[in-house]
Amino acid sequence: MNSLFKQLIVSFLGTLFVILTLVACQSQQTTDISPTLSPTSPATPNAQTQATPTPTSRIITRPVAYVDRSLSTNPAQLAPLPYAYAALERAIDADTMKLHHDQHHAAYVNNLNNALEKYPQLQNSSVEALLQDLSSVPQDIRTAVRNNGGGHLNHTIFWQIMSPEGAGQPTAEIAQEINQTFGSFDTFKQQFNEAATSRFGSGWVWLVRDRQGQLQIVSTQNQDNPISEGLYPIMGNDVWEHAYYLKYQNRRAEYLNDWWSVVNWTEVNRRSQASR
């Protein structure tokens, strides 16, 4: 009797073990075959050619190139400098200004127009709109639009936020906000220059307003503009070598220090208010 009872117990335990093992395996299998979804995973045969919509939170509806208007692509045009080539001599020499505006900026404008010739419907969009939604730009011209549209927008802002009457210290509301955000203007200037100095190769350094309405210092590579990341560019400095090399050679830090003497704080303040 005892022997029979022991056999029944062993049989029961063996069956229970098999059942528990099967349940565990089924649970593991269910976990392993769960699909991993990716925004770039093609859901349809043509998914790889479809544009990924730009998140609404990254769309800036206000003008960026100017405080009262966006930058047209119909066609893109090179605006004249708002001052003489030699007007900023205490920071930037006349030869550099002439080369920078008449050759480099002009090249971005011409290249952008050439890229858009193939897709005339895009000329109904502003430069800002194209840069905010690069995924909607046809792939064969996307890089050209990014580089040359960005170069056109960046330089359009750059010429405006400098002036022969520039001053080394900010004024009005932007001065107060810089002090509140960074502690002092000296701290802000130091952080701004450090961001520009540490930018490897070519690029820009910017004071921007983020999506939460706060001021930030950011750096972008090549001719990228912060608008592509949903940030409003209030002021920026060009740290491509063509912006300073004729006068400063490899002394970027010296150029950065001198540049503050020509900042147009009146325009920067206008852009700050427009960015709200």
C-alpha positions as CSV (number, residue, x, y, z in Angstrom):
1,M,0.0,0.0,0.0
2,N,2.7,2.4,0.9
3,S,4.6,1.5,-2.3
4,L,1.5,2.2,-4.4
5,F,1.0,5.5,-2.6
6,K,4.5,6.6,-3.3
7,Q,4.2,5.8,-7.0
8,L,1.0,7.9,-7.2
9,I,2.8,10.8,-5.5
10,V,5.8,10.6,-7.9
11,S,3.5,10.4,-10.9
12,F,1.5,13.4,-9.8
13,L,4.6,15.5,-9.2
14,G,6.0,14.5,-12.6
15,T,2.9,15.5,-14.3
16,L,2.8,18.8,-12.4
17,F,6.4,19.5,-13.4
18,V,5.6,19.0,-17.1
19,I,2.6,21.3,-17.0
20,L,4.6,24.1,-15.3
21,T,7.4,23.7,-17.8
22,L,5.0,24.0,-20.8
23,V,3.4,27.1,-19.3
24,A,6.8,28.7,-18.7
25,C,7.9,28.0,-22.3
26,Q,4.7,29.3,-23.7
27,S,5.1,32.6,-21.8
28,Q,8.7,33.0,-22.9
29,Q,7.8,32.3,-26.5
30,T,5.0,34.9,-26.4
31,T,7.5,37.5,-25.2
32,D,10.1,36.6,-27.8
33,I,7.8,36.9,-30.8
34,S,6.3,40.3,-29.8
35,P,7.1,42.7,-32.7
36,T,9.4,45.7,-32.3
37,L,8.0,48.7,-34.2
38,S,10.2,51.5,-35.5
39,P,9.1,54.8,-37.1
40,T,11.3,53.9,-40.0
41,S,10.0,50.4,-40.5
42,P,8.2,50.2,-43.9
43,A,4.5,49.5,-43.2
44,T,3.7,49.5,-46.9
45,P,5.8,48.8,-50.1
46,N,6.2,52.6,-50.7
47,A,6.7,53.6,-47.1
48,Q,10.4,54.4,-47.6
49,T,9.4,57.2,-50.1
50,Q,6.8,58.7,-47.8
51,A,7.6,61.8,-45.8
52,T,7.7,61.6,-42.0
53,P,5.6,64.5,-40.7
54,T,7.3,67.0,-38.6
55,P,5.9,67.0,-35.0
56,T,3.6,70.0,-34.5
57,S,5.6,71.1,-31.5
58,R,8.6,71.7,-33.7
59,I,6.8,74.0,-36.2
60,I,7.5,77.7,-35.8
61,T,4.8,79.8,-37.3
62,R,6.4,83.2,-36.8
63,P,8.8,84.6,-39.4
64,V,12.5,83.9,-38.7
65,A,14.6,85.5,-41.4
66,Y,13.1,88.9,-40.5
67,V,10.8,89.8,-37.7
68,D,8.1,90.7,-40.1
69,R,8.5,88.3,-43.0
70,S,9.9,84.9,-44.0
71,L,12.5,84.2,-46.6
72,S,11.1,83.7,-50.1
73,T,12.2,81.0,-52.5
74,N,10.3,82.4,-55.5
75,P,13.1,83.0,-56.3
76,A,15.6,83.3,-53.4
77,Q,17.3,86.6,-53.6
78,L,20.5,88.1,-52.1
79,A,19.6,91.3,-50.2
80,P,22.2,94.0,-50.1
81,L,24.2,94.6,-46.9
82,P,22.5,97.1,-44.6
83,Y,25.8,99.0,-44.3
84,A,29.1,99.5,-46.1
85,Y,31.7,96.8,-46.4
86,A,34.0,98.7,-44.1
87,A,31.4,99.6,-41.6
88,L,32.4,96.9,-39.1
89,E,36.1,97.4,-39.3
90,R,36.7,97.2,-35.6
91,A,35.7,93.5,-35.8
92,I,35.5,92.5,-39.5
93,D,37.6,93.9,-42.3
94,A,36.0,95.2,-45.5
95,D,37.7,92.5,-47.7
96,T,36.1,89.8,-45.6
97,M,32.7,91.4,-45.7
98,K,32.8,91.7,-49.4
99,L,33.9,88.1,-49.9
100,H,31.5,86.8,-47.3
101,H,28.4,88.6,-48.7
102,D,29.1,88.8,-52.4
103,Q,30.6,85.4,-52.9
104,H,29.7,83.0,-50.1
105,H,26.2,84.2,-49.4
106,A,25.5,84.7,-53.1
107,A,26.6,81.1,-53.8
108,Y,24.0,79.8,-51.3
109,V,21.3,81.8,-52.9
110,N,22.2,80.6,-56.4
111,N,22.6,77.0,-55.4
112,L,19.2,77.0,-53.6
113,N,17.5,78.4,-56.7
114,N,19.2,75.8,-58.9
115,A,18.1,73.0,-56.6
116,L,14.5,74.1,-56.6
117,E,14.2,74.5,-60.4
118,K,13.5,70.8,-60.6
119,Y,10.5,71.1,-58.2
120,P,8.9,74.5,-58.8
121,Q,6.0,73.6,-56.4
122,L,8.5,74.0,-53.6
123,Q,8.9,77.6,-54.5
124,N,5.6,78.3,-52.8
125,S,7.2,77.5,-49.5
126,S,9.5,79.8,-47.6
127,V,13.1,78.8,-46.7
128,E,12.0,78.4,-43.1
129,A,9.2,76.0,-44.0
130,L,11.5,73.8,-46.1
131,L,14.1,73.7,-43.3
132,Q,11.5,72.8,-40.7
133,D,10.3,69.8,-42.7
134,L,13.3,68.5,-44.6
135,S,11.8,65.1,-44.8
136,S,9.2,66.5,-47.2
137,V,11.9,67.7,-49.6
138,P,12.7,65.3,-52.4
139,Q,15.7,63.2,-51.4
140,D,17.7,64.1,-54.5
141,I,17.8,67.8,-53.5
142,R,17.4,67.5,-49.7
143,T,21.1,68.0,-48.9
144,A,21.3,71.0,-51.3
145,V,18.3,72.6,-49.6
146,R,19.6,71.9,-46.2
147,N,23.0,73.4,-46.9
148,N,22.1,76.2,-49.2
149,G,18.7,77.1,-47.7
150,G,20.4,77.1,-44.3
151,G,23.3,79.2,-45.5
152,H,20.9,81.7,-47.0
153,L,18.8,81.9,-43.8
154,N,21.8,82.0,-41.4
155,H,23.5,84.8,-43.3
156,T,20.3,86.8,-43.7
157,I,20.0,86.8,-39.9
158,F,23.7,87.5,-39.4
159,W,23.9,90.7,-41.4
160,Q,20.9,92.1,-39.4
161,I,22.2,91.5,-36.0
162,M,25.4,93.5,-36.6
163,S,25.7,97.2,-37.0
164,P,28.3,100.0,-37.1
165,E,26.5,101.4,-34.0
166,G,26.8,98.1,-32.3
167,A,27.6,98.0,-28.6
168,G,29.3,95.6,-26.3
169,Q,26.5,95.4,-23.8
170,P,22.9,94.4,-24.4
171,T,20.1,96.8,-23.6
172,A,16.3,96.7,-22.9
173,E,14.4,93.5,-22.3
174,I,17.0,91.1,-23.7
175,A,19.5,92.4,-21.2
176,Q,17.2,91.6,-18.3
177,E,16.4,88.1,-19.7
178,I,20.1,87.3,-20.3
179,N,20.8,88.3,-16.7
180,Q,17.9,86.2,-15.4
181,T,18.8,83.1,-17.5
182,F,22.6,83.1,-17.3
183,G,23.3,85.1,-14.2
184,S,25.1,88.0,-15.9
185,F,26.0,89.2,-19.4
186,D,29.7,88.3,-18.8
187,T,28.7,84.7,-18.0
188,F,26.5,84.5,-21.1
189,K,29.3,85.9,-23.3
190,Q,31.8,83.4,-21.9
191,Q,29.4,80.5,-22.5
192,F,28.6,81.8,-26.0
193,N,32.3,82.1,-26.9
194,E,33.1,78.7,-25.4
195,A,30.4,77.1,-27.6
196,A,31.8,78.8,-30.6
197,T,35.4,77.9,-29.8
198,S,34.5,74.2,-29.2
199,R,32.6,73.9,-32.5
200,F,35.0,71.6,-34.4
201,G,35.3,72.7,-38.1
202,S,32.6,74.9,-39.6
203,G,29.4,76.0,-38.0
204,W,27.5,78.5,-36.0
205,V,26.8,79.4,-32.4
206,W,23.3,80.7,-31.5
207,L,21.2,82.3,-28.8
208,V,17.8,80.7,-29.3
209,R,14.4,80.5,-27.6
210,D,13.3,76.9,-27.0
211,R,9.8,75.4,-27.2
212,Q,9.3,76.2,-23.5
213,G,10.1,79.9,-24.1
214,Q,13.5,79.7,-22.4
215,L,16.8,81.1,-23.7
216,Q,19.5,78.7,-24.7
217,I,23.0,78.7,-26.3
218,V,23.3,76.1,-29.0
219,S,25.9,75.3,-31.7
220,T,25.1,73.9,-35.1
221,Q,27.3,72.3,-37.7
222,N,27.9,73.6,-41.3
223,Q,24.9,75.7,-42.3
224,D,22.3,74.0,-40.2
225,N,19.8,76.4,-38.6
226,P,18.2,75.8,-35.1
227,I,14.8,76.1,-36.7
228,S,15.2,72.5,-37.9
229,E,15.0,71.5,-34.3
230,G,12.1,73.7,-33.4
231,L,14.2,76.5,-31.9
232,Y,13.9,80.2,-32.7
233,P,17.3,81.8,-33.6
234,I,17.6,85.1,-31.9
235,M,21.2,85.9,-32.7
236,G,24.1,83.9,-34.1
237,N,27.8,84.2,-35.0
238,D,29.4,82.5,-38.0
239,V,32.5,80.5,-37.1
240,W,33.3,79.3,-40.6
241,E,36.8,80.3,-41.4
242,H,35.6,82.4,-44.3
243,A,34.0,84.7,-41.8
244,Y,37.3,85.8,-40.1
245,Y,40.3,84.2,-41.7
246,L,41.6,87.1,-43.8
247,K,42.1,89.2,-40.7
248,Y,42.4,86.7,-37.8
249,Q,43.9,83.6,-39.6
250,N,43.5,80.7,-37.0
251,R,42.8,83.0,-34.1
252,R,39.1,82.3,-33.8
253,A,39.0,83.3,-30.1
254,E,40.2,86.8,-31.0
255,Y,37.6,87.1,-33.6
256,L,34.9,86.0,-31.2
257,N,35.9,88.6,-28.6
258,D,36.1,91.5,-31.1
259,W,32.7,90.5,-32.6
260,W,30.8,91.7,-29.6
261,S,31.7,95.3,-30.4
262,V,29.5,95.2,-33.5
263,V,26.4,93.4,-32.2
264,N,23.2,95.2,-33.0
265,W,21.4,94.8,-29.6
266,T,18.4,96.8,-30.9
267,E,17.8,94.2,-33.6
268,V,18.5,91.3,-31.2
269,N,15.9,92.7,-28.8
270,R,13.4,92.9,-31.6
271,R,14.1,89.3,-32.5
272,S,13.8,88.2,-28.9
273,Q,10.4,89.8,-28.6
274,A,9.3,88.3,-31.9
275,S,10.3,84.8,-30.7
276,R,7.9,84.7,-27.8
